[in-house]
Every structure is written in C-alpha cells, then in structure tokens.
C-alpha cells in the first residue's frame, strides 16, 4: 500500500480535545468578541495543534502487508494473523448483532496507532479528516463557540463565544460546561468527534444542555448553525497608543489578518504592542513563522528535528522587523505555535513575556493521507526554540509571573483595563517607551 505525505500538523486544533483547560478567563474573552458579527463555527477541533504544510509531489512510501513470521518491521506476523482470525471467528460465531466489517477494520487501524501511546497520534476516517481540514481554513458551519476538553475528566467547556454568533444569540456563555449535544453525553466521547455532531447543515439546529455556575439545573438551548469565515486576529488601540492584538489561533488567514491589524494600529500611532496568545491552542507553523518574520530580524525562529537527526529551519529575513516595545501574554493554555512565538520573542530578546508557564507541547505531527481517503496524524519530530530548547513537557516560563485576575464587575461587559495581566503589560511597555 502506498501513502502520500500531504501536510504536517502541530492540536489544532489545537488545544486538542485531550488537553486540560482552566476556566480562569471567563470575562477576558469579552473583548475578544468585539470585532466579530455573524460567526458560524464551533472552533474546537484542533487545540494544541501545529500544522506544517508539506508537498511530496508523487513520492510514495511502500508498506508491506504480507504476513511474515520473521521480525521485518511488520506487526502482521503469522502469530498476529492467526490471532486476528481467531478473534474474527468468535465475533462471527457469537456476536449478537449484525457486523459492520468496515467499522471493524477502521477500529483495527485506530487501535494500531493507539498502541504508540502518543496522545497526538490519531487515525481519521474521511469525514474526520474533512473536519480537520475545515478547521485549518477557519471556515465551517457551526455555532460560533470555541470548546476545549479536560484530558482527565473529559469535561467540555466553552472558552470563547464570538459576538453575533448563533451561540451568543442562543445564550451560550464563556465558562459554560457542555453536558449534552442533542442526546450525546459530551464527556463520553473525544472532542474531535463531538464537534462533528455540533456542526451540520446550515440552518439546522443543535440542542445543548449546559451546566452553568450558579444554576441549580441544566440550561437548555437550541442553537442554529450558520456558515461564515472565522477571524483569528482581533485588535484594539489601548491608552497611551499601545496596540493590543489577540491571536485566537494560527490558521490559514492569520498572517494576512495580523498584518492588516498592525497596519491599522500603525495608522493610529502605535508606540508599543501587546500580543495576547493566552488560551491560544496553536495552529499552522507557517502562520506563526509568518508573523515572526514580520516582527523579528533575520535569523532562525524555530527548527524541527526528526529521529534521524534531520533538521529543518524556519527563518525570518531582514526585509521587515518591528522596532517598538513588545509584551507577550501567555498562560497554561498557550500551546504549540503560541509557544513558538513566545520562545522566539524571548530568545531574540525582543519582548517581555507576562503571565503563567505555557502548556509545553514541543512536538510536531505530520498529516498523511491514505489512498482510500482516510488519514493519520503521526508525531514525527521535535521542535526547538532559536536557542535550541525543546519545551515539551515543561513549557516556557514568563519573564513576569502573574496569575490572571479580573478586577472588574463580573456581571458587566469586559474591560481590558480590569485585566491585571494587560495592566501589567501596559505598565512595562510605558516604562520602555519613556526610557
């Protein structure tokens, strides 16, 4: 069987569905809502993902499938083949219901990858792969909510509701815990599968039951699905001509949106810039390196290395760079591509990191499409900051450690001037402006 390498992922989504999410920024995302109307999509599939687009035009990898008792790298030895036949015999003989052999085969493929004991490696059916591709383009039909899932409890939480979205219109709020999607218990399945039930045909509805703090019973709502492009960048000028840019995730349109935001802020007289990647799960490596190319001077901004020692450098050139004070806001949900941005800014000594230690995902996944339309996501390399640090499992410590606190009225509209981490960034940047 031949396979073709098409693209490489770093979750999406991602946070990926298995990542642990805190509920701390329940009011912070209020500003994030400010520039968007009519948002469609459930933006949850890819958290903690890092995507590298790869083209291998016509090259194939031949994988042997013939059963062989010798250890030639294949697991389909004679003993394994015999055991599979034995199991299939018991299924055919005793299983009480009809058997879908295609599903059995898919279960074997998925089980093979699960045996690697790597939470970032996954098997995708054609439908699941299509959903993954939709997430990368930031255009899909859904409800306009970012969801995340605790890796231990499987609890699904709405971490961001877009302004003007069907989710907001129906009453879904940041911090709501999704209990049921129609008749499906949300915590019973992986988030990547759950969002396939939230998405659907435009104009149809999905019924949600959510747990909300302070309510004695579930809050229920019918949410209409809509289709619209999902922005990944939101920006605003703060006091003192300090530009604020929130990067929701790193998707296909992010670099273009970032450059448009910078142009707008420069036109307003920006003297310093805050980059907010709190709760940003990651995305495409080309997106984050494109942004770093706009900010940093010439040099390597990140590099990857596979098990054979092959290294690939991603660099910025000397055509563009920013000459203004920068602060980067991070937290424990800043993952993957967000950590690449933070690590490069730190190693180039180009800004101040403020917040809490980042998630700690320092590996890269490759998306490989199979000839039958299925696909696999396989962890294939580690990535390193410009100074050679692999942050997998450890994350990046901020220069200024500061837990998030919202000091304003929780029942009022979010005000960034009551966000203590933004306030600290303004304080640091104002000091740099006057020096």
N, C-alpha and C positions, 0 to 999 in steps of 0.2 A: 504494500500500500504506500502511495506517495503522499506527502504533505507539503504544503507551501507556507512559508513564513509570510505573513501579511503585515502585522503590526505588533507592537510591544506595549503592554500595559504596566503602569506602575501603581487605589481601591481608591478610582473612582472614585469610586465611584467613587477613590474612592472613597469618605470613610467607607470601607467595605462593611457589609452587613454584620460582620463579626466583631467590629470594633466597639470598645466601650465609650459611651458618651455621657458627659456630665450635663446637668440641666442648668448650670450657672448663668448662661447669658440669656435668661428668659426675656429680659427687656432690651438687651443690647441690640437685637436684630430689628428693633423698631425703626431705626434709621435706615437699616439695610432695605426696608420695604419702600423707601421714599421715592424712588425714581421709576417704579415699575407699575404698569397697569395691564390688566388682562392676561396674567401669566397662566400658562397651561399646566405645567408638567410637575409630576412627582419626581423630584431631583435626587433620588436616594440611591440609585443602583450602585454608584461607583465610589463610595467614600474610601479614602486611603488608597487611591489608585494612582499609578504613574504610568502614562502611556507613551511609548516611543513608536512612531510610525516607521515601519521598515518595509522596503521593497526588495524582493529577491528575484526579480524577473525570471521566471522559468526554471529556476533551480529546484531540484526535488531531493527529498531525503527518503531513501528506501528503507522500509521497516519490515523485517522478516516476520512471518506469522506461522511458519511451519513448526509443528510440534517437534521437539528435539530433546532427548534425554540429557544431552551434554549442556554444560553451562556456557552458552554462547551469547549471553546478554538477554536472551528472551526468557520470559517467565512461563511461556507455554511449553513447558517440558512435558514429557509423557505422563508423569505423575499428576501434573496440574490438569492436563487434558482429561485424564481418567477421572479425576475428582469432579471436574465440571460436568462430565457426562453422568456421573453418579448422582450429583445434585439435581440435574435436569430430569433424571429418571424418577426421583422421588417427587419432584414437582408435578410431572406429568401424571404420576400414579395417584397422588394423594391430595393435591391442592384442590380446594372445594369449588373454585370458580374458574371461569374461562381464563386463559393465559394469553397475555399480550407479549409475544416473543420479542417485538421491537423494544418494548419497555424493559424487558429483562436484559437485553443486550446493552441498552443505554445505562442500566444500573451497574453492569459489569465495568463499562468504560469509566463511569464516575467513581466506582469503587477502586479501580486501579490507581487513579490519581489521589484519592483519599489516603491510599496506602503510603504516599510520600510523607504524610504527616506535616504538610505545609499548608497553613490556612489561606494562603494567597493563591494556591493552585486549584483550578476548577475546570470542570467539564461543562460545556454548553451545548444544549440542543440548538437547532437552527433558530427557534423562537427566542431562546435566551440570548443567543449571540446577536440577534437583531436588536433586542433591547439594550444590549451593551453598546452597540454602535450608535443607537439613538441617543444614549446618554452623552457620548463623546461629541456629538454635533450640537448639543444643547437645544434640540428641537424635538418635542414629543407631546403626545396628547395625554394630559393627566389633570391634576387638581391644583398645582402650584404650591407644593409643600416640599421642603427638604426633610427627609426622615433619616434616622440612624437607629442602630440596633446594638444593645448591650451584648458583648460577646459571651457573657456568662448566663445572664437571666433570659436573654433573647427578647427583652422588652424593647418595643419600638416607640420612639419618641419623635415628635415633630419639633425640629430645632430651628426651623425658619419658615415663616409663611409669607409669601410675596403679596405686596399690596395690589389690590384689584383682581386677585386670583379667585377662582372658584372656591378654593379652600377658605380664603378670608371671608368671602361672601356667605359661605355656609356657617361660619362661626368657629372654625378651627383656629387654635391659638398656639403660639410658641410654648413648649413645655407640655402640651397635651400628650398623654400616653395612648397610643393606638391599641385598643383591646381587640376589636373585631373589624375585619374588612368583609362586608356582607356577612356570610356565615363562617368565615375563616378566622380562627383564633390567631391573631398576629404573631404571638410568641411561639407558635407551633412550627413555623417554617422560617427559612432564611429570608432576609430582606430582599435579596435579588429576585426571589420567587414571589414574595408578597407584592412587590410593586407591579408585577405583571397583572395582578388582579385589580390594582388601583387604576392603572392605565386602561384605556379601552377606546372604543369608538367615540368620536366627538359627538357631543350632545346627549350621550347616555349618562347615567348617574351611578355612583357607588355609595353604599350605605356604610357609615363609620360609627362605631361605638368607641368613645374615648373616655379615659379616666382623667379628670381634671382636679388638681389640688383644691380642696375646699368644698367640693361637691360630694354629696353622700351617695350618688348613684351615677351610672354612666351617662354621659352627654351623647345624644344620638343626633346624627345629621345626614342628609342626603347631599352629596357633592356632585355637581355637574362637571363632566370632563370637557376641557377645551384645548385648543391647539394654538400655540404661539411660541415664538422664539424666547428662549430663556437667557436673560443677561447674566454675565459672570462678573461684571465690574459695576460698582456704584461709587459715586464720588460726591464731594461737597467741600466748599471752602469754609474753614473754621476761622475763629477770631485770630487776628494777627497775621492774616494771609498764610495760614498753614493749610495746605491741601490735604484732604483725607480721602484715601482710596481704599475701598473694601473689595478684596478679591474673594468672591464666593467660592469659586473653584477654577481650575485651569483647563478650560475646554478649547475647542477649535477657534471660537471667535475672541478669546480672551486678549491676545496681543493687540489686535485692532481696537478693541474696546478700551484697553489700558492706554494706548497712545492717544485716543480721542479724549479720554478723561484728562490726561496730562496736558494736552493742547488747550483744553478748556480752562484748566486751573492756571496754566501759564498766562493765558489771556487775561485772567483776573488778578495777576500779580503774585503768583505763588512764591513764597520765600523759603518754605520748608515743606516736607511731605511726610505724612503718616501712611504706611502700608499696613493694612489690617488683614492678617491671614488667620485670625482666631477662628476655630471650627472649620477651617478650610481643609477638606479631606485629601486634596491632591488633584490629579488630572494628567494632562499630556505634558511630557517632558519638553516638547517643542514650544509649548505655551510658556512655561516658566523660564526656559532659557532665552526665549524671545524677549521677555520682559527684562531679564537680567542684562541682555545685550543693550537695551535702551538705557539702563542705569549705570552699568559698570564700565570701567576702562578695559582695554584689551587684556585677555587672559582666559584661562580655563575656569569656568564657573561650576562645573561638576564633571565627574568622569565615572564610567562604569567599568567593571572588570568581571569577566566570567571565570568559570572554574579552570579554564586552560590558561588563565593569565592574560587573555586578550583584553586590551584596554581601548575604550572609546572616549575621546574628549569632546565636551561641548563647550564652545568658547564664545566670548564676546569679542567684537572687533573695536577699532579705535574711531569708528565713524560717528558714534553717538555715545554720550555719557552725561550724567547729571552732576552738576556742581552746586548742590544745595544740601542742607542737613536732612537726614532721613531717620525716622524711627519705624521699627517693625514690631507690630503687636502679635504675640503668639500665645498659645495655650496648649493644653494636653491633647486637644483635638486637631492641632495643626500638624498635618502629616504629609509625608512623601514629597510631592512637589513644593508644598509650603515649606518643608524643611530644607529643600534645595535652595529656595530663595533666601531663607534665614541664614543658612550656612554660608552661602556665597557673600551676602552682605556683611556677615561677621568676619569671614576670612579676608575679605578685601578691605576691612576696617572702614566700611563705607556708611555705617549707621549704627544705631543703638537698638538692641533687642529688649523689649519690655513685656513682662507677663509671667508665664509659668513654663516649665520644661515641656518641650514639644513631644509628640507621640512616640517617635522612634521607629520609623519604617525606612530602612536603608537598603531595600532590595527591589529589584526590577522584575516585572513579569513580561513575558512575550505571549502575544495572542497568535495562535497558529490555527488557520482554518483547514479543515479536512475536506477531502474531495466530495463527501456526501452532504456538505453544508454545516456539519457540526464544527465545533471549535474547542480548543483547550487554551487555558491560561496557565502558563508554566513559569515558575520563578527561575530566571536564567542568569542573573548577575547581581552583584552588589553595586551600590553607588557610593561615591566618596566626595566630600566637600573639597574645595580647591586646595586646602592644606593637607588632604589625604586622610580625613577622618571618616570612618564608617559609623553612622549614628544608629545602626539597627539595634533595637532593644534598649537604647539609652536616651535617645533624643538629643535636643540641643538646649542647653541652659541659657536663659536670657541674661543680658548684662545687668538688668534691673529686675529682681524677683518681686512680683507684685500680684497677689491674688485678686481676681475680679470682684468688684463691689459696685452695685448701682445704688447711688445715694439719693436718687430722686424718689418721687411718689410712684410706687409700683402700679397704681391704677391710672396714671397719666401717660400721655404719649412720651415715648422715649426721647430723652435729651442727652446728646453726646457729652454735654458739659457736666453731667452727673455720672459719667462712666469714668471711674477712677484711673483706669489704665490709659484712656485717651487724655485725661487731665495730666497725668504724669508725662506722657509723650509731649504735650504742648509745653509743659514746664521745661523739659530737657531741650526741646528744639528752640524755644525762645532764648534760652541761655546761649545756645550755639550761634543763633542769629546775631546776638549783640556782641559776641566775642570778636 
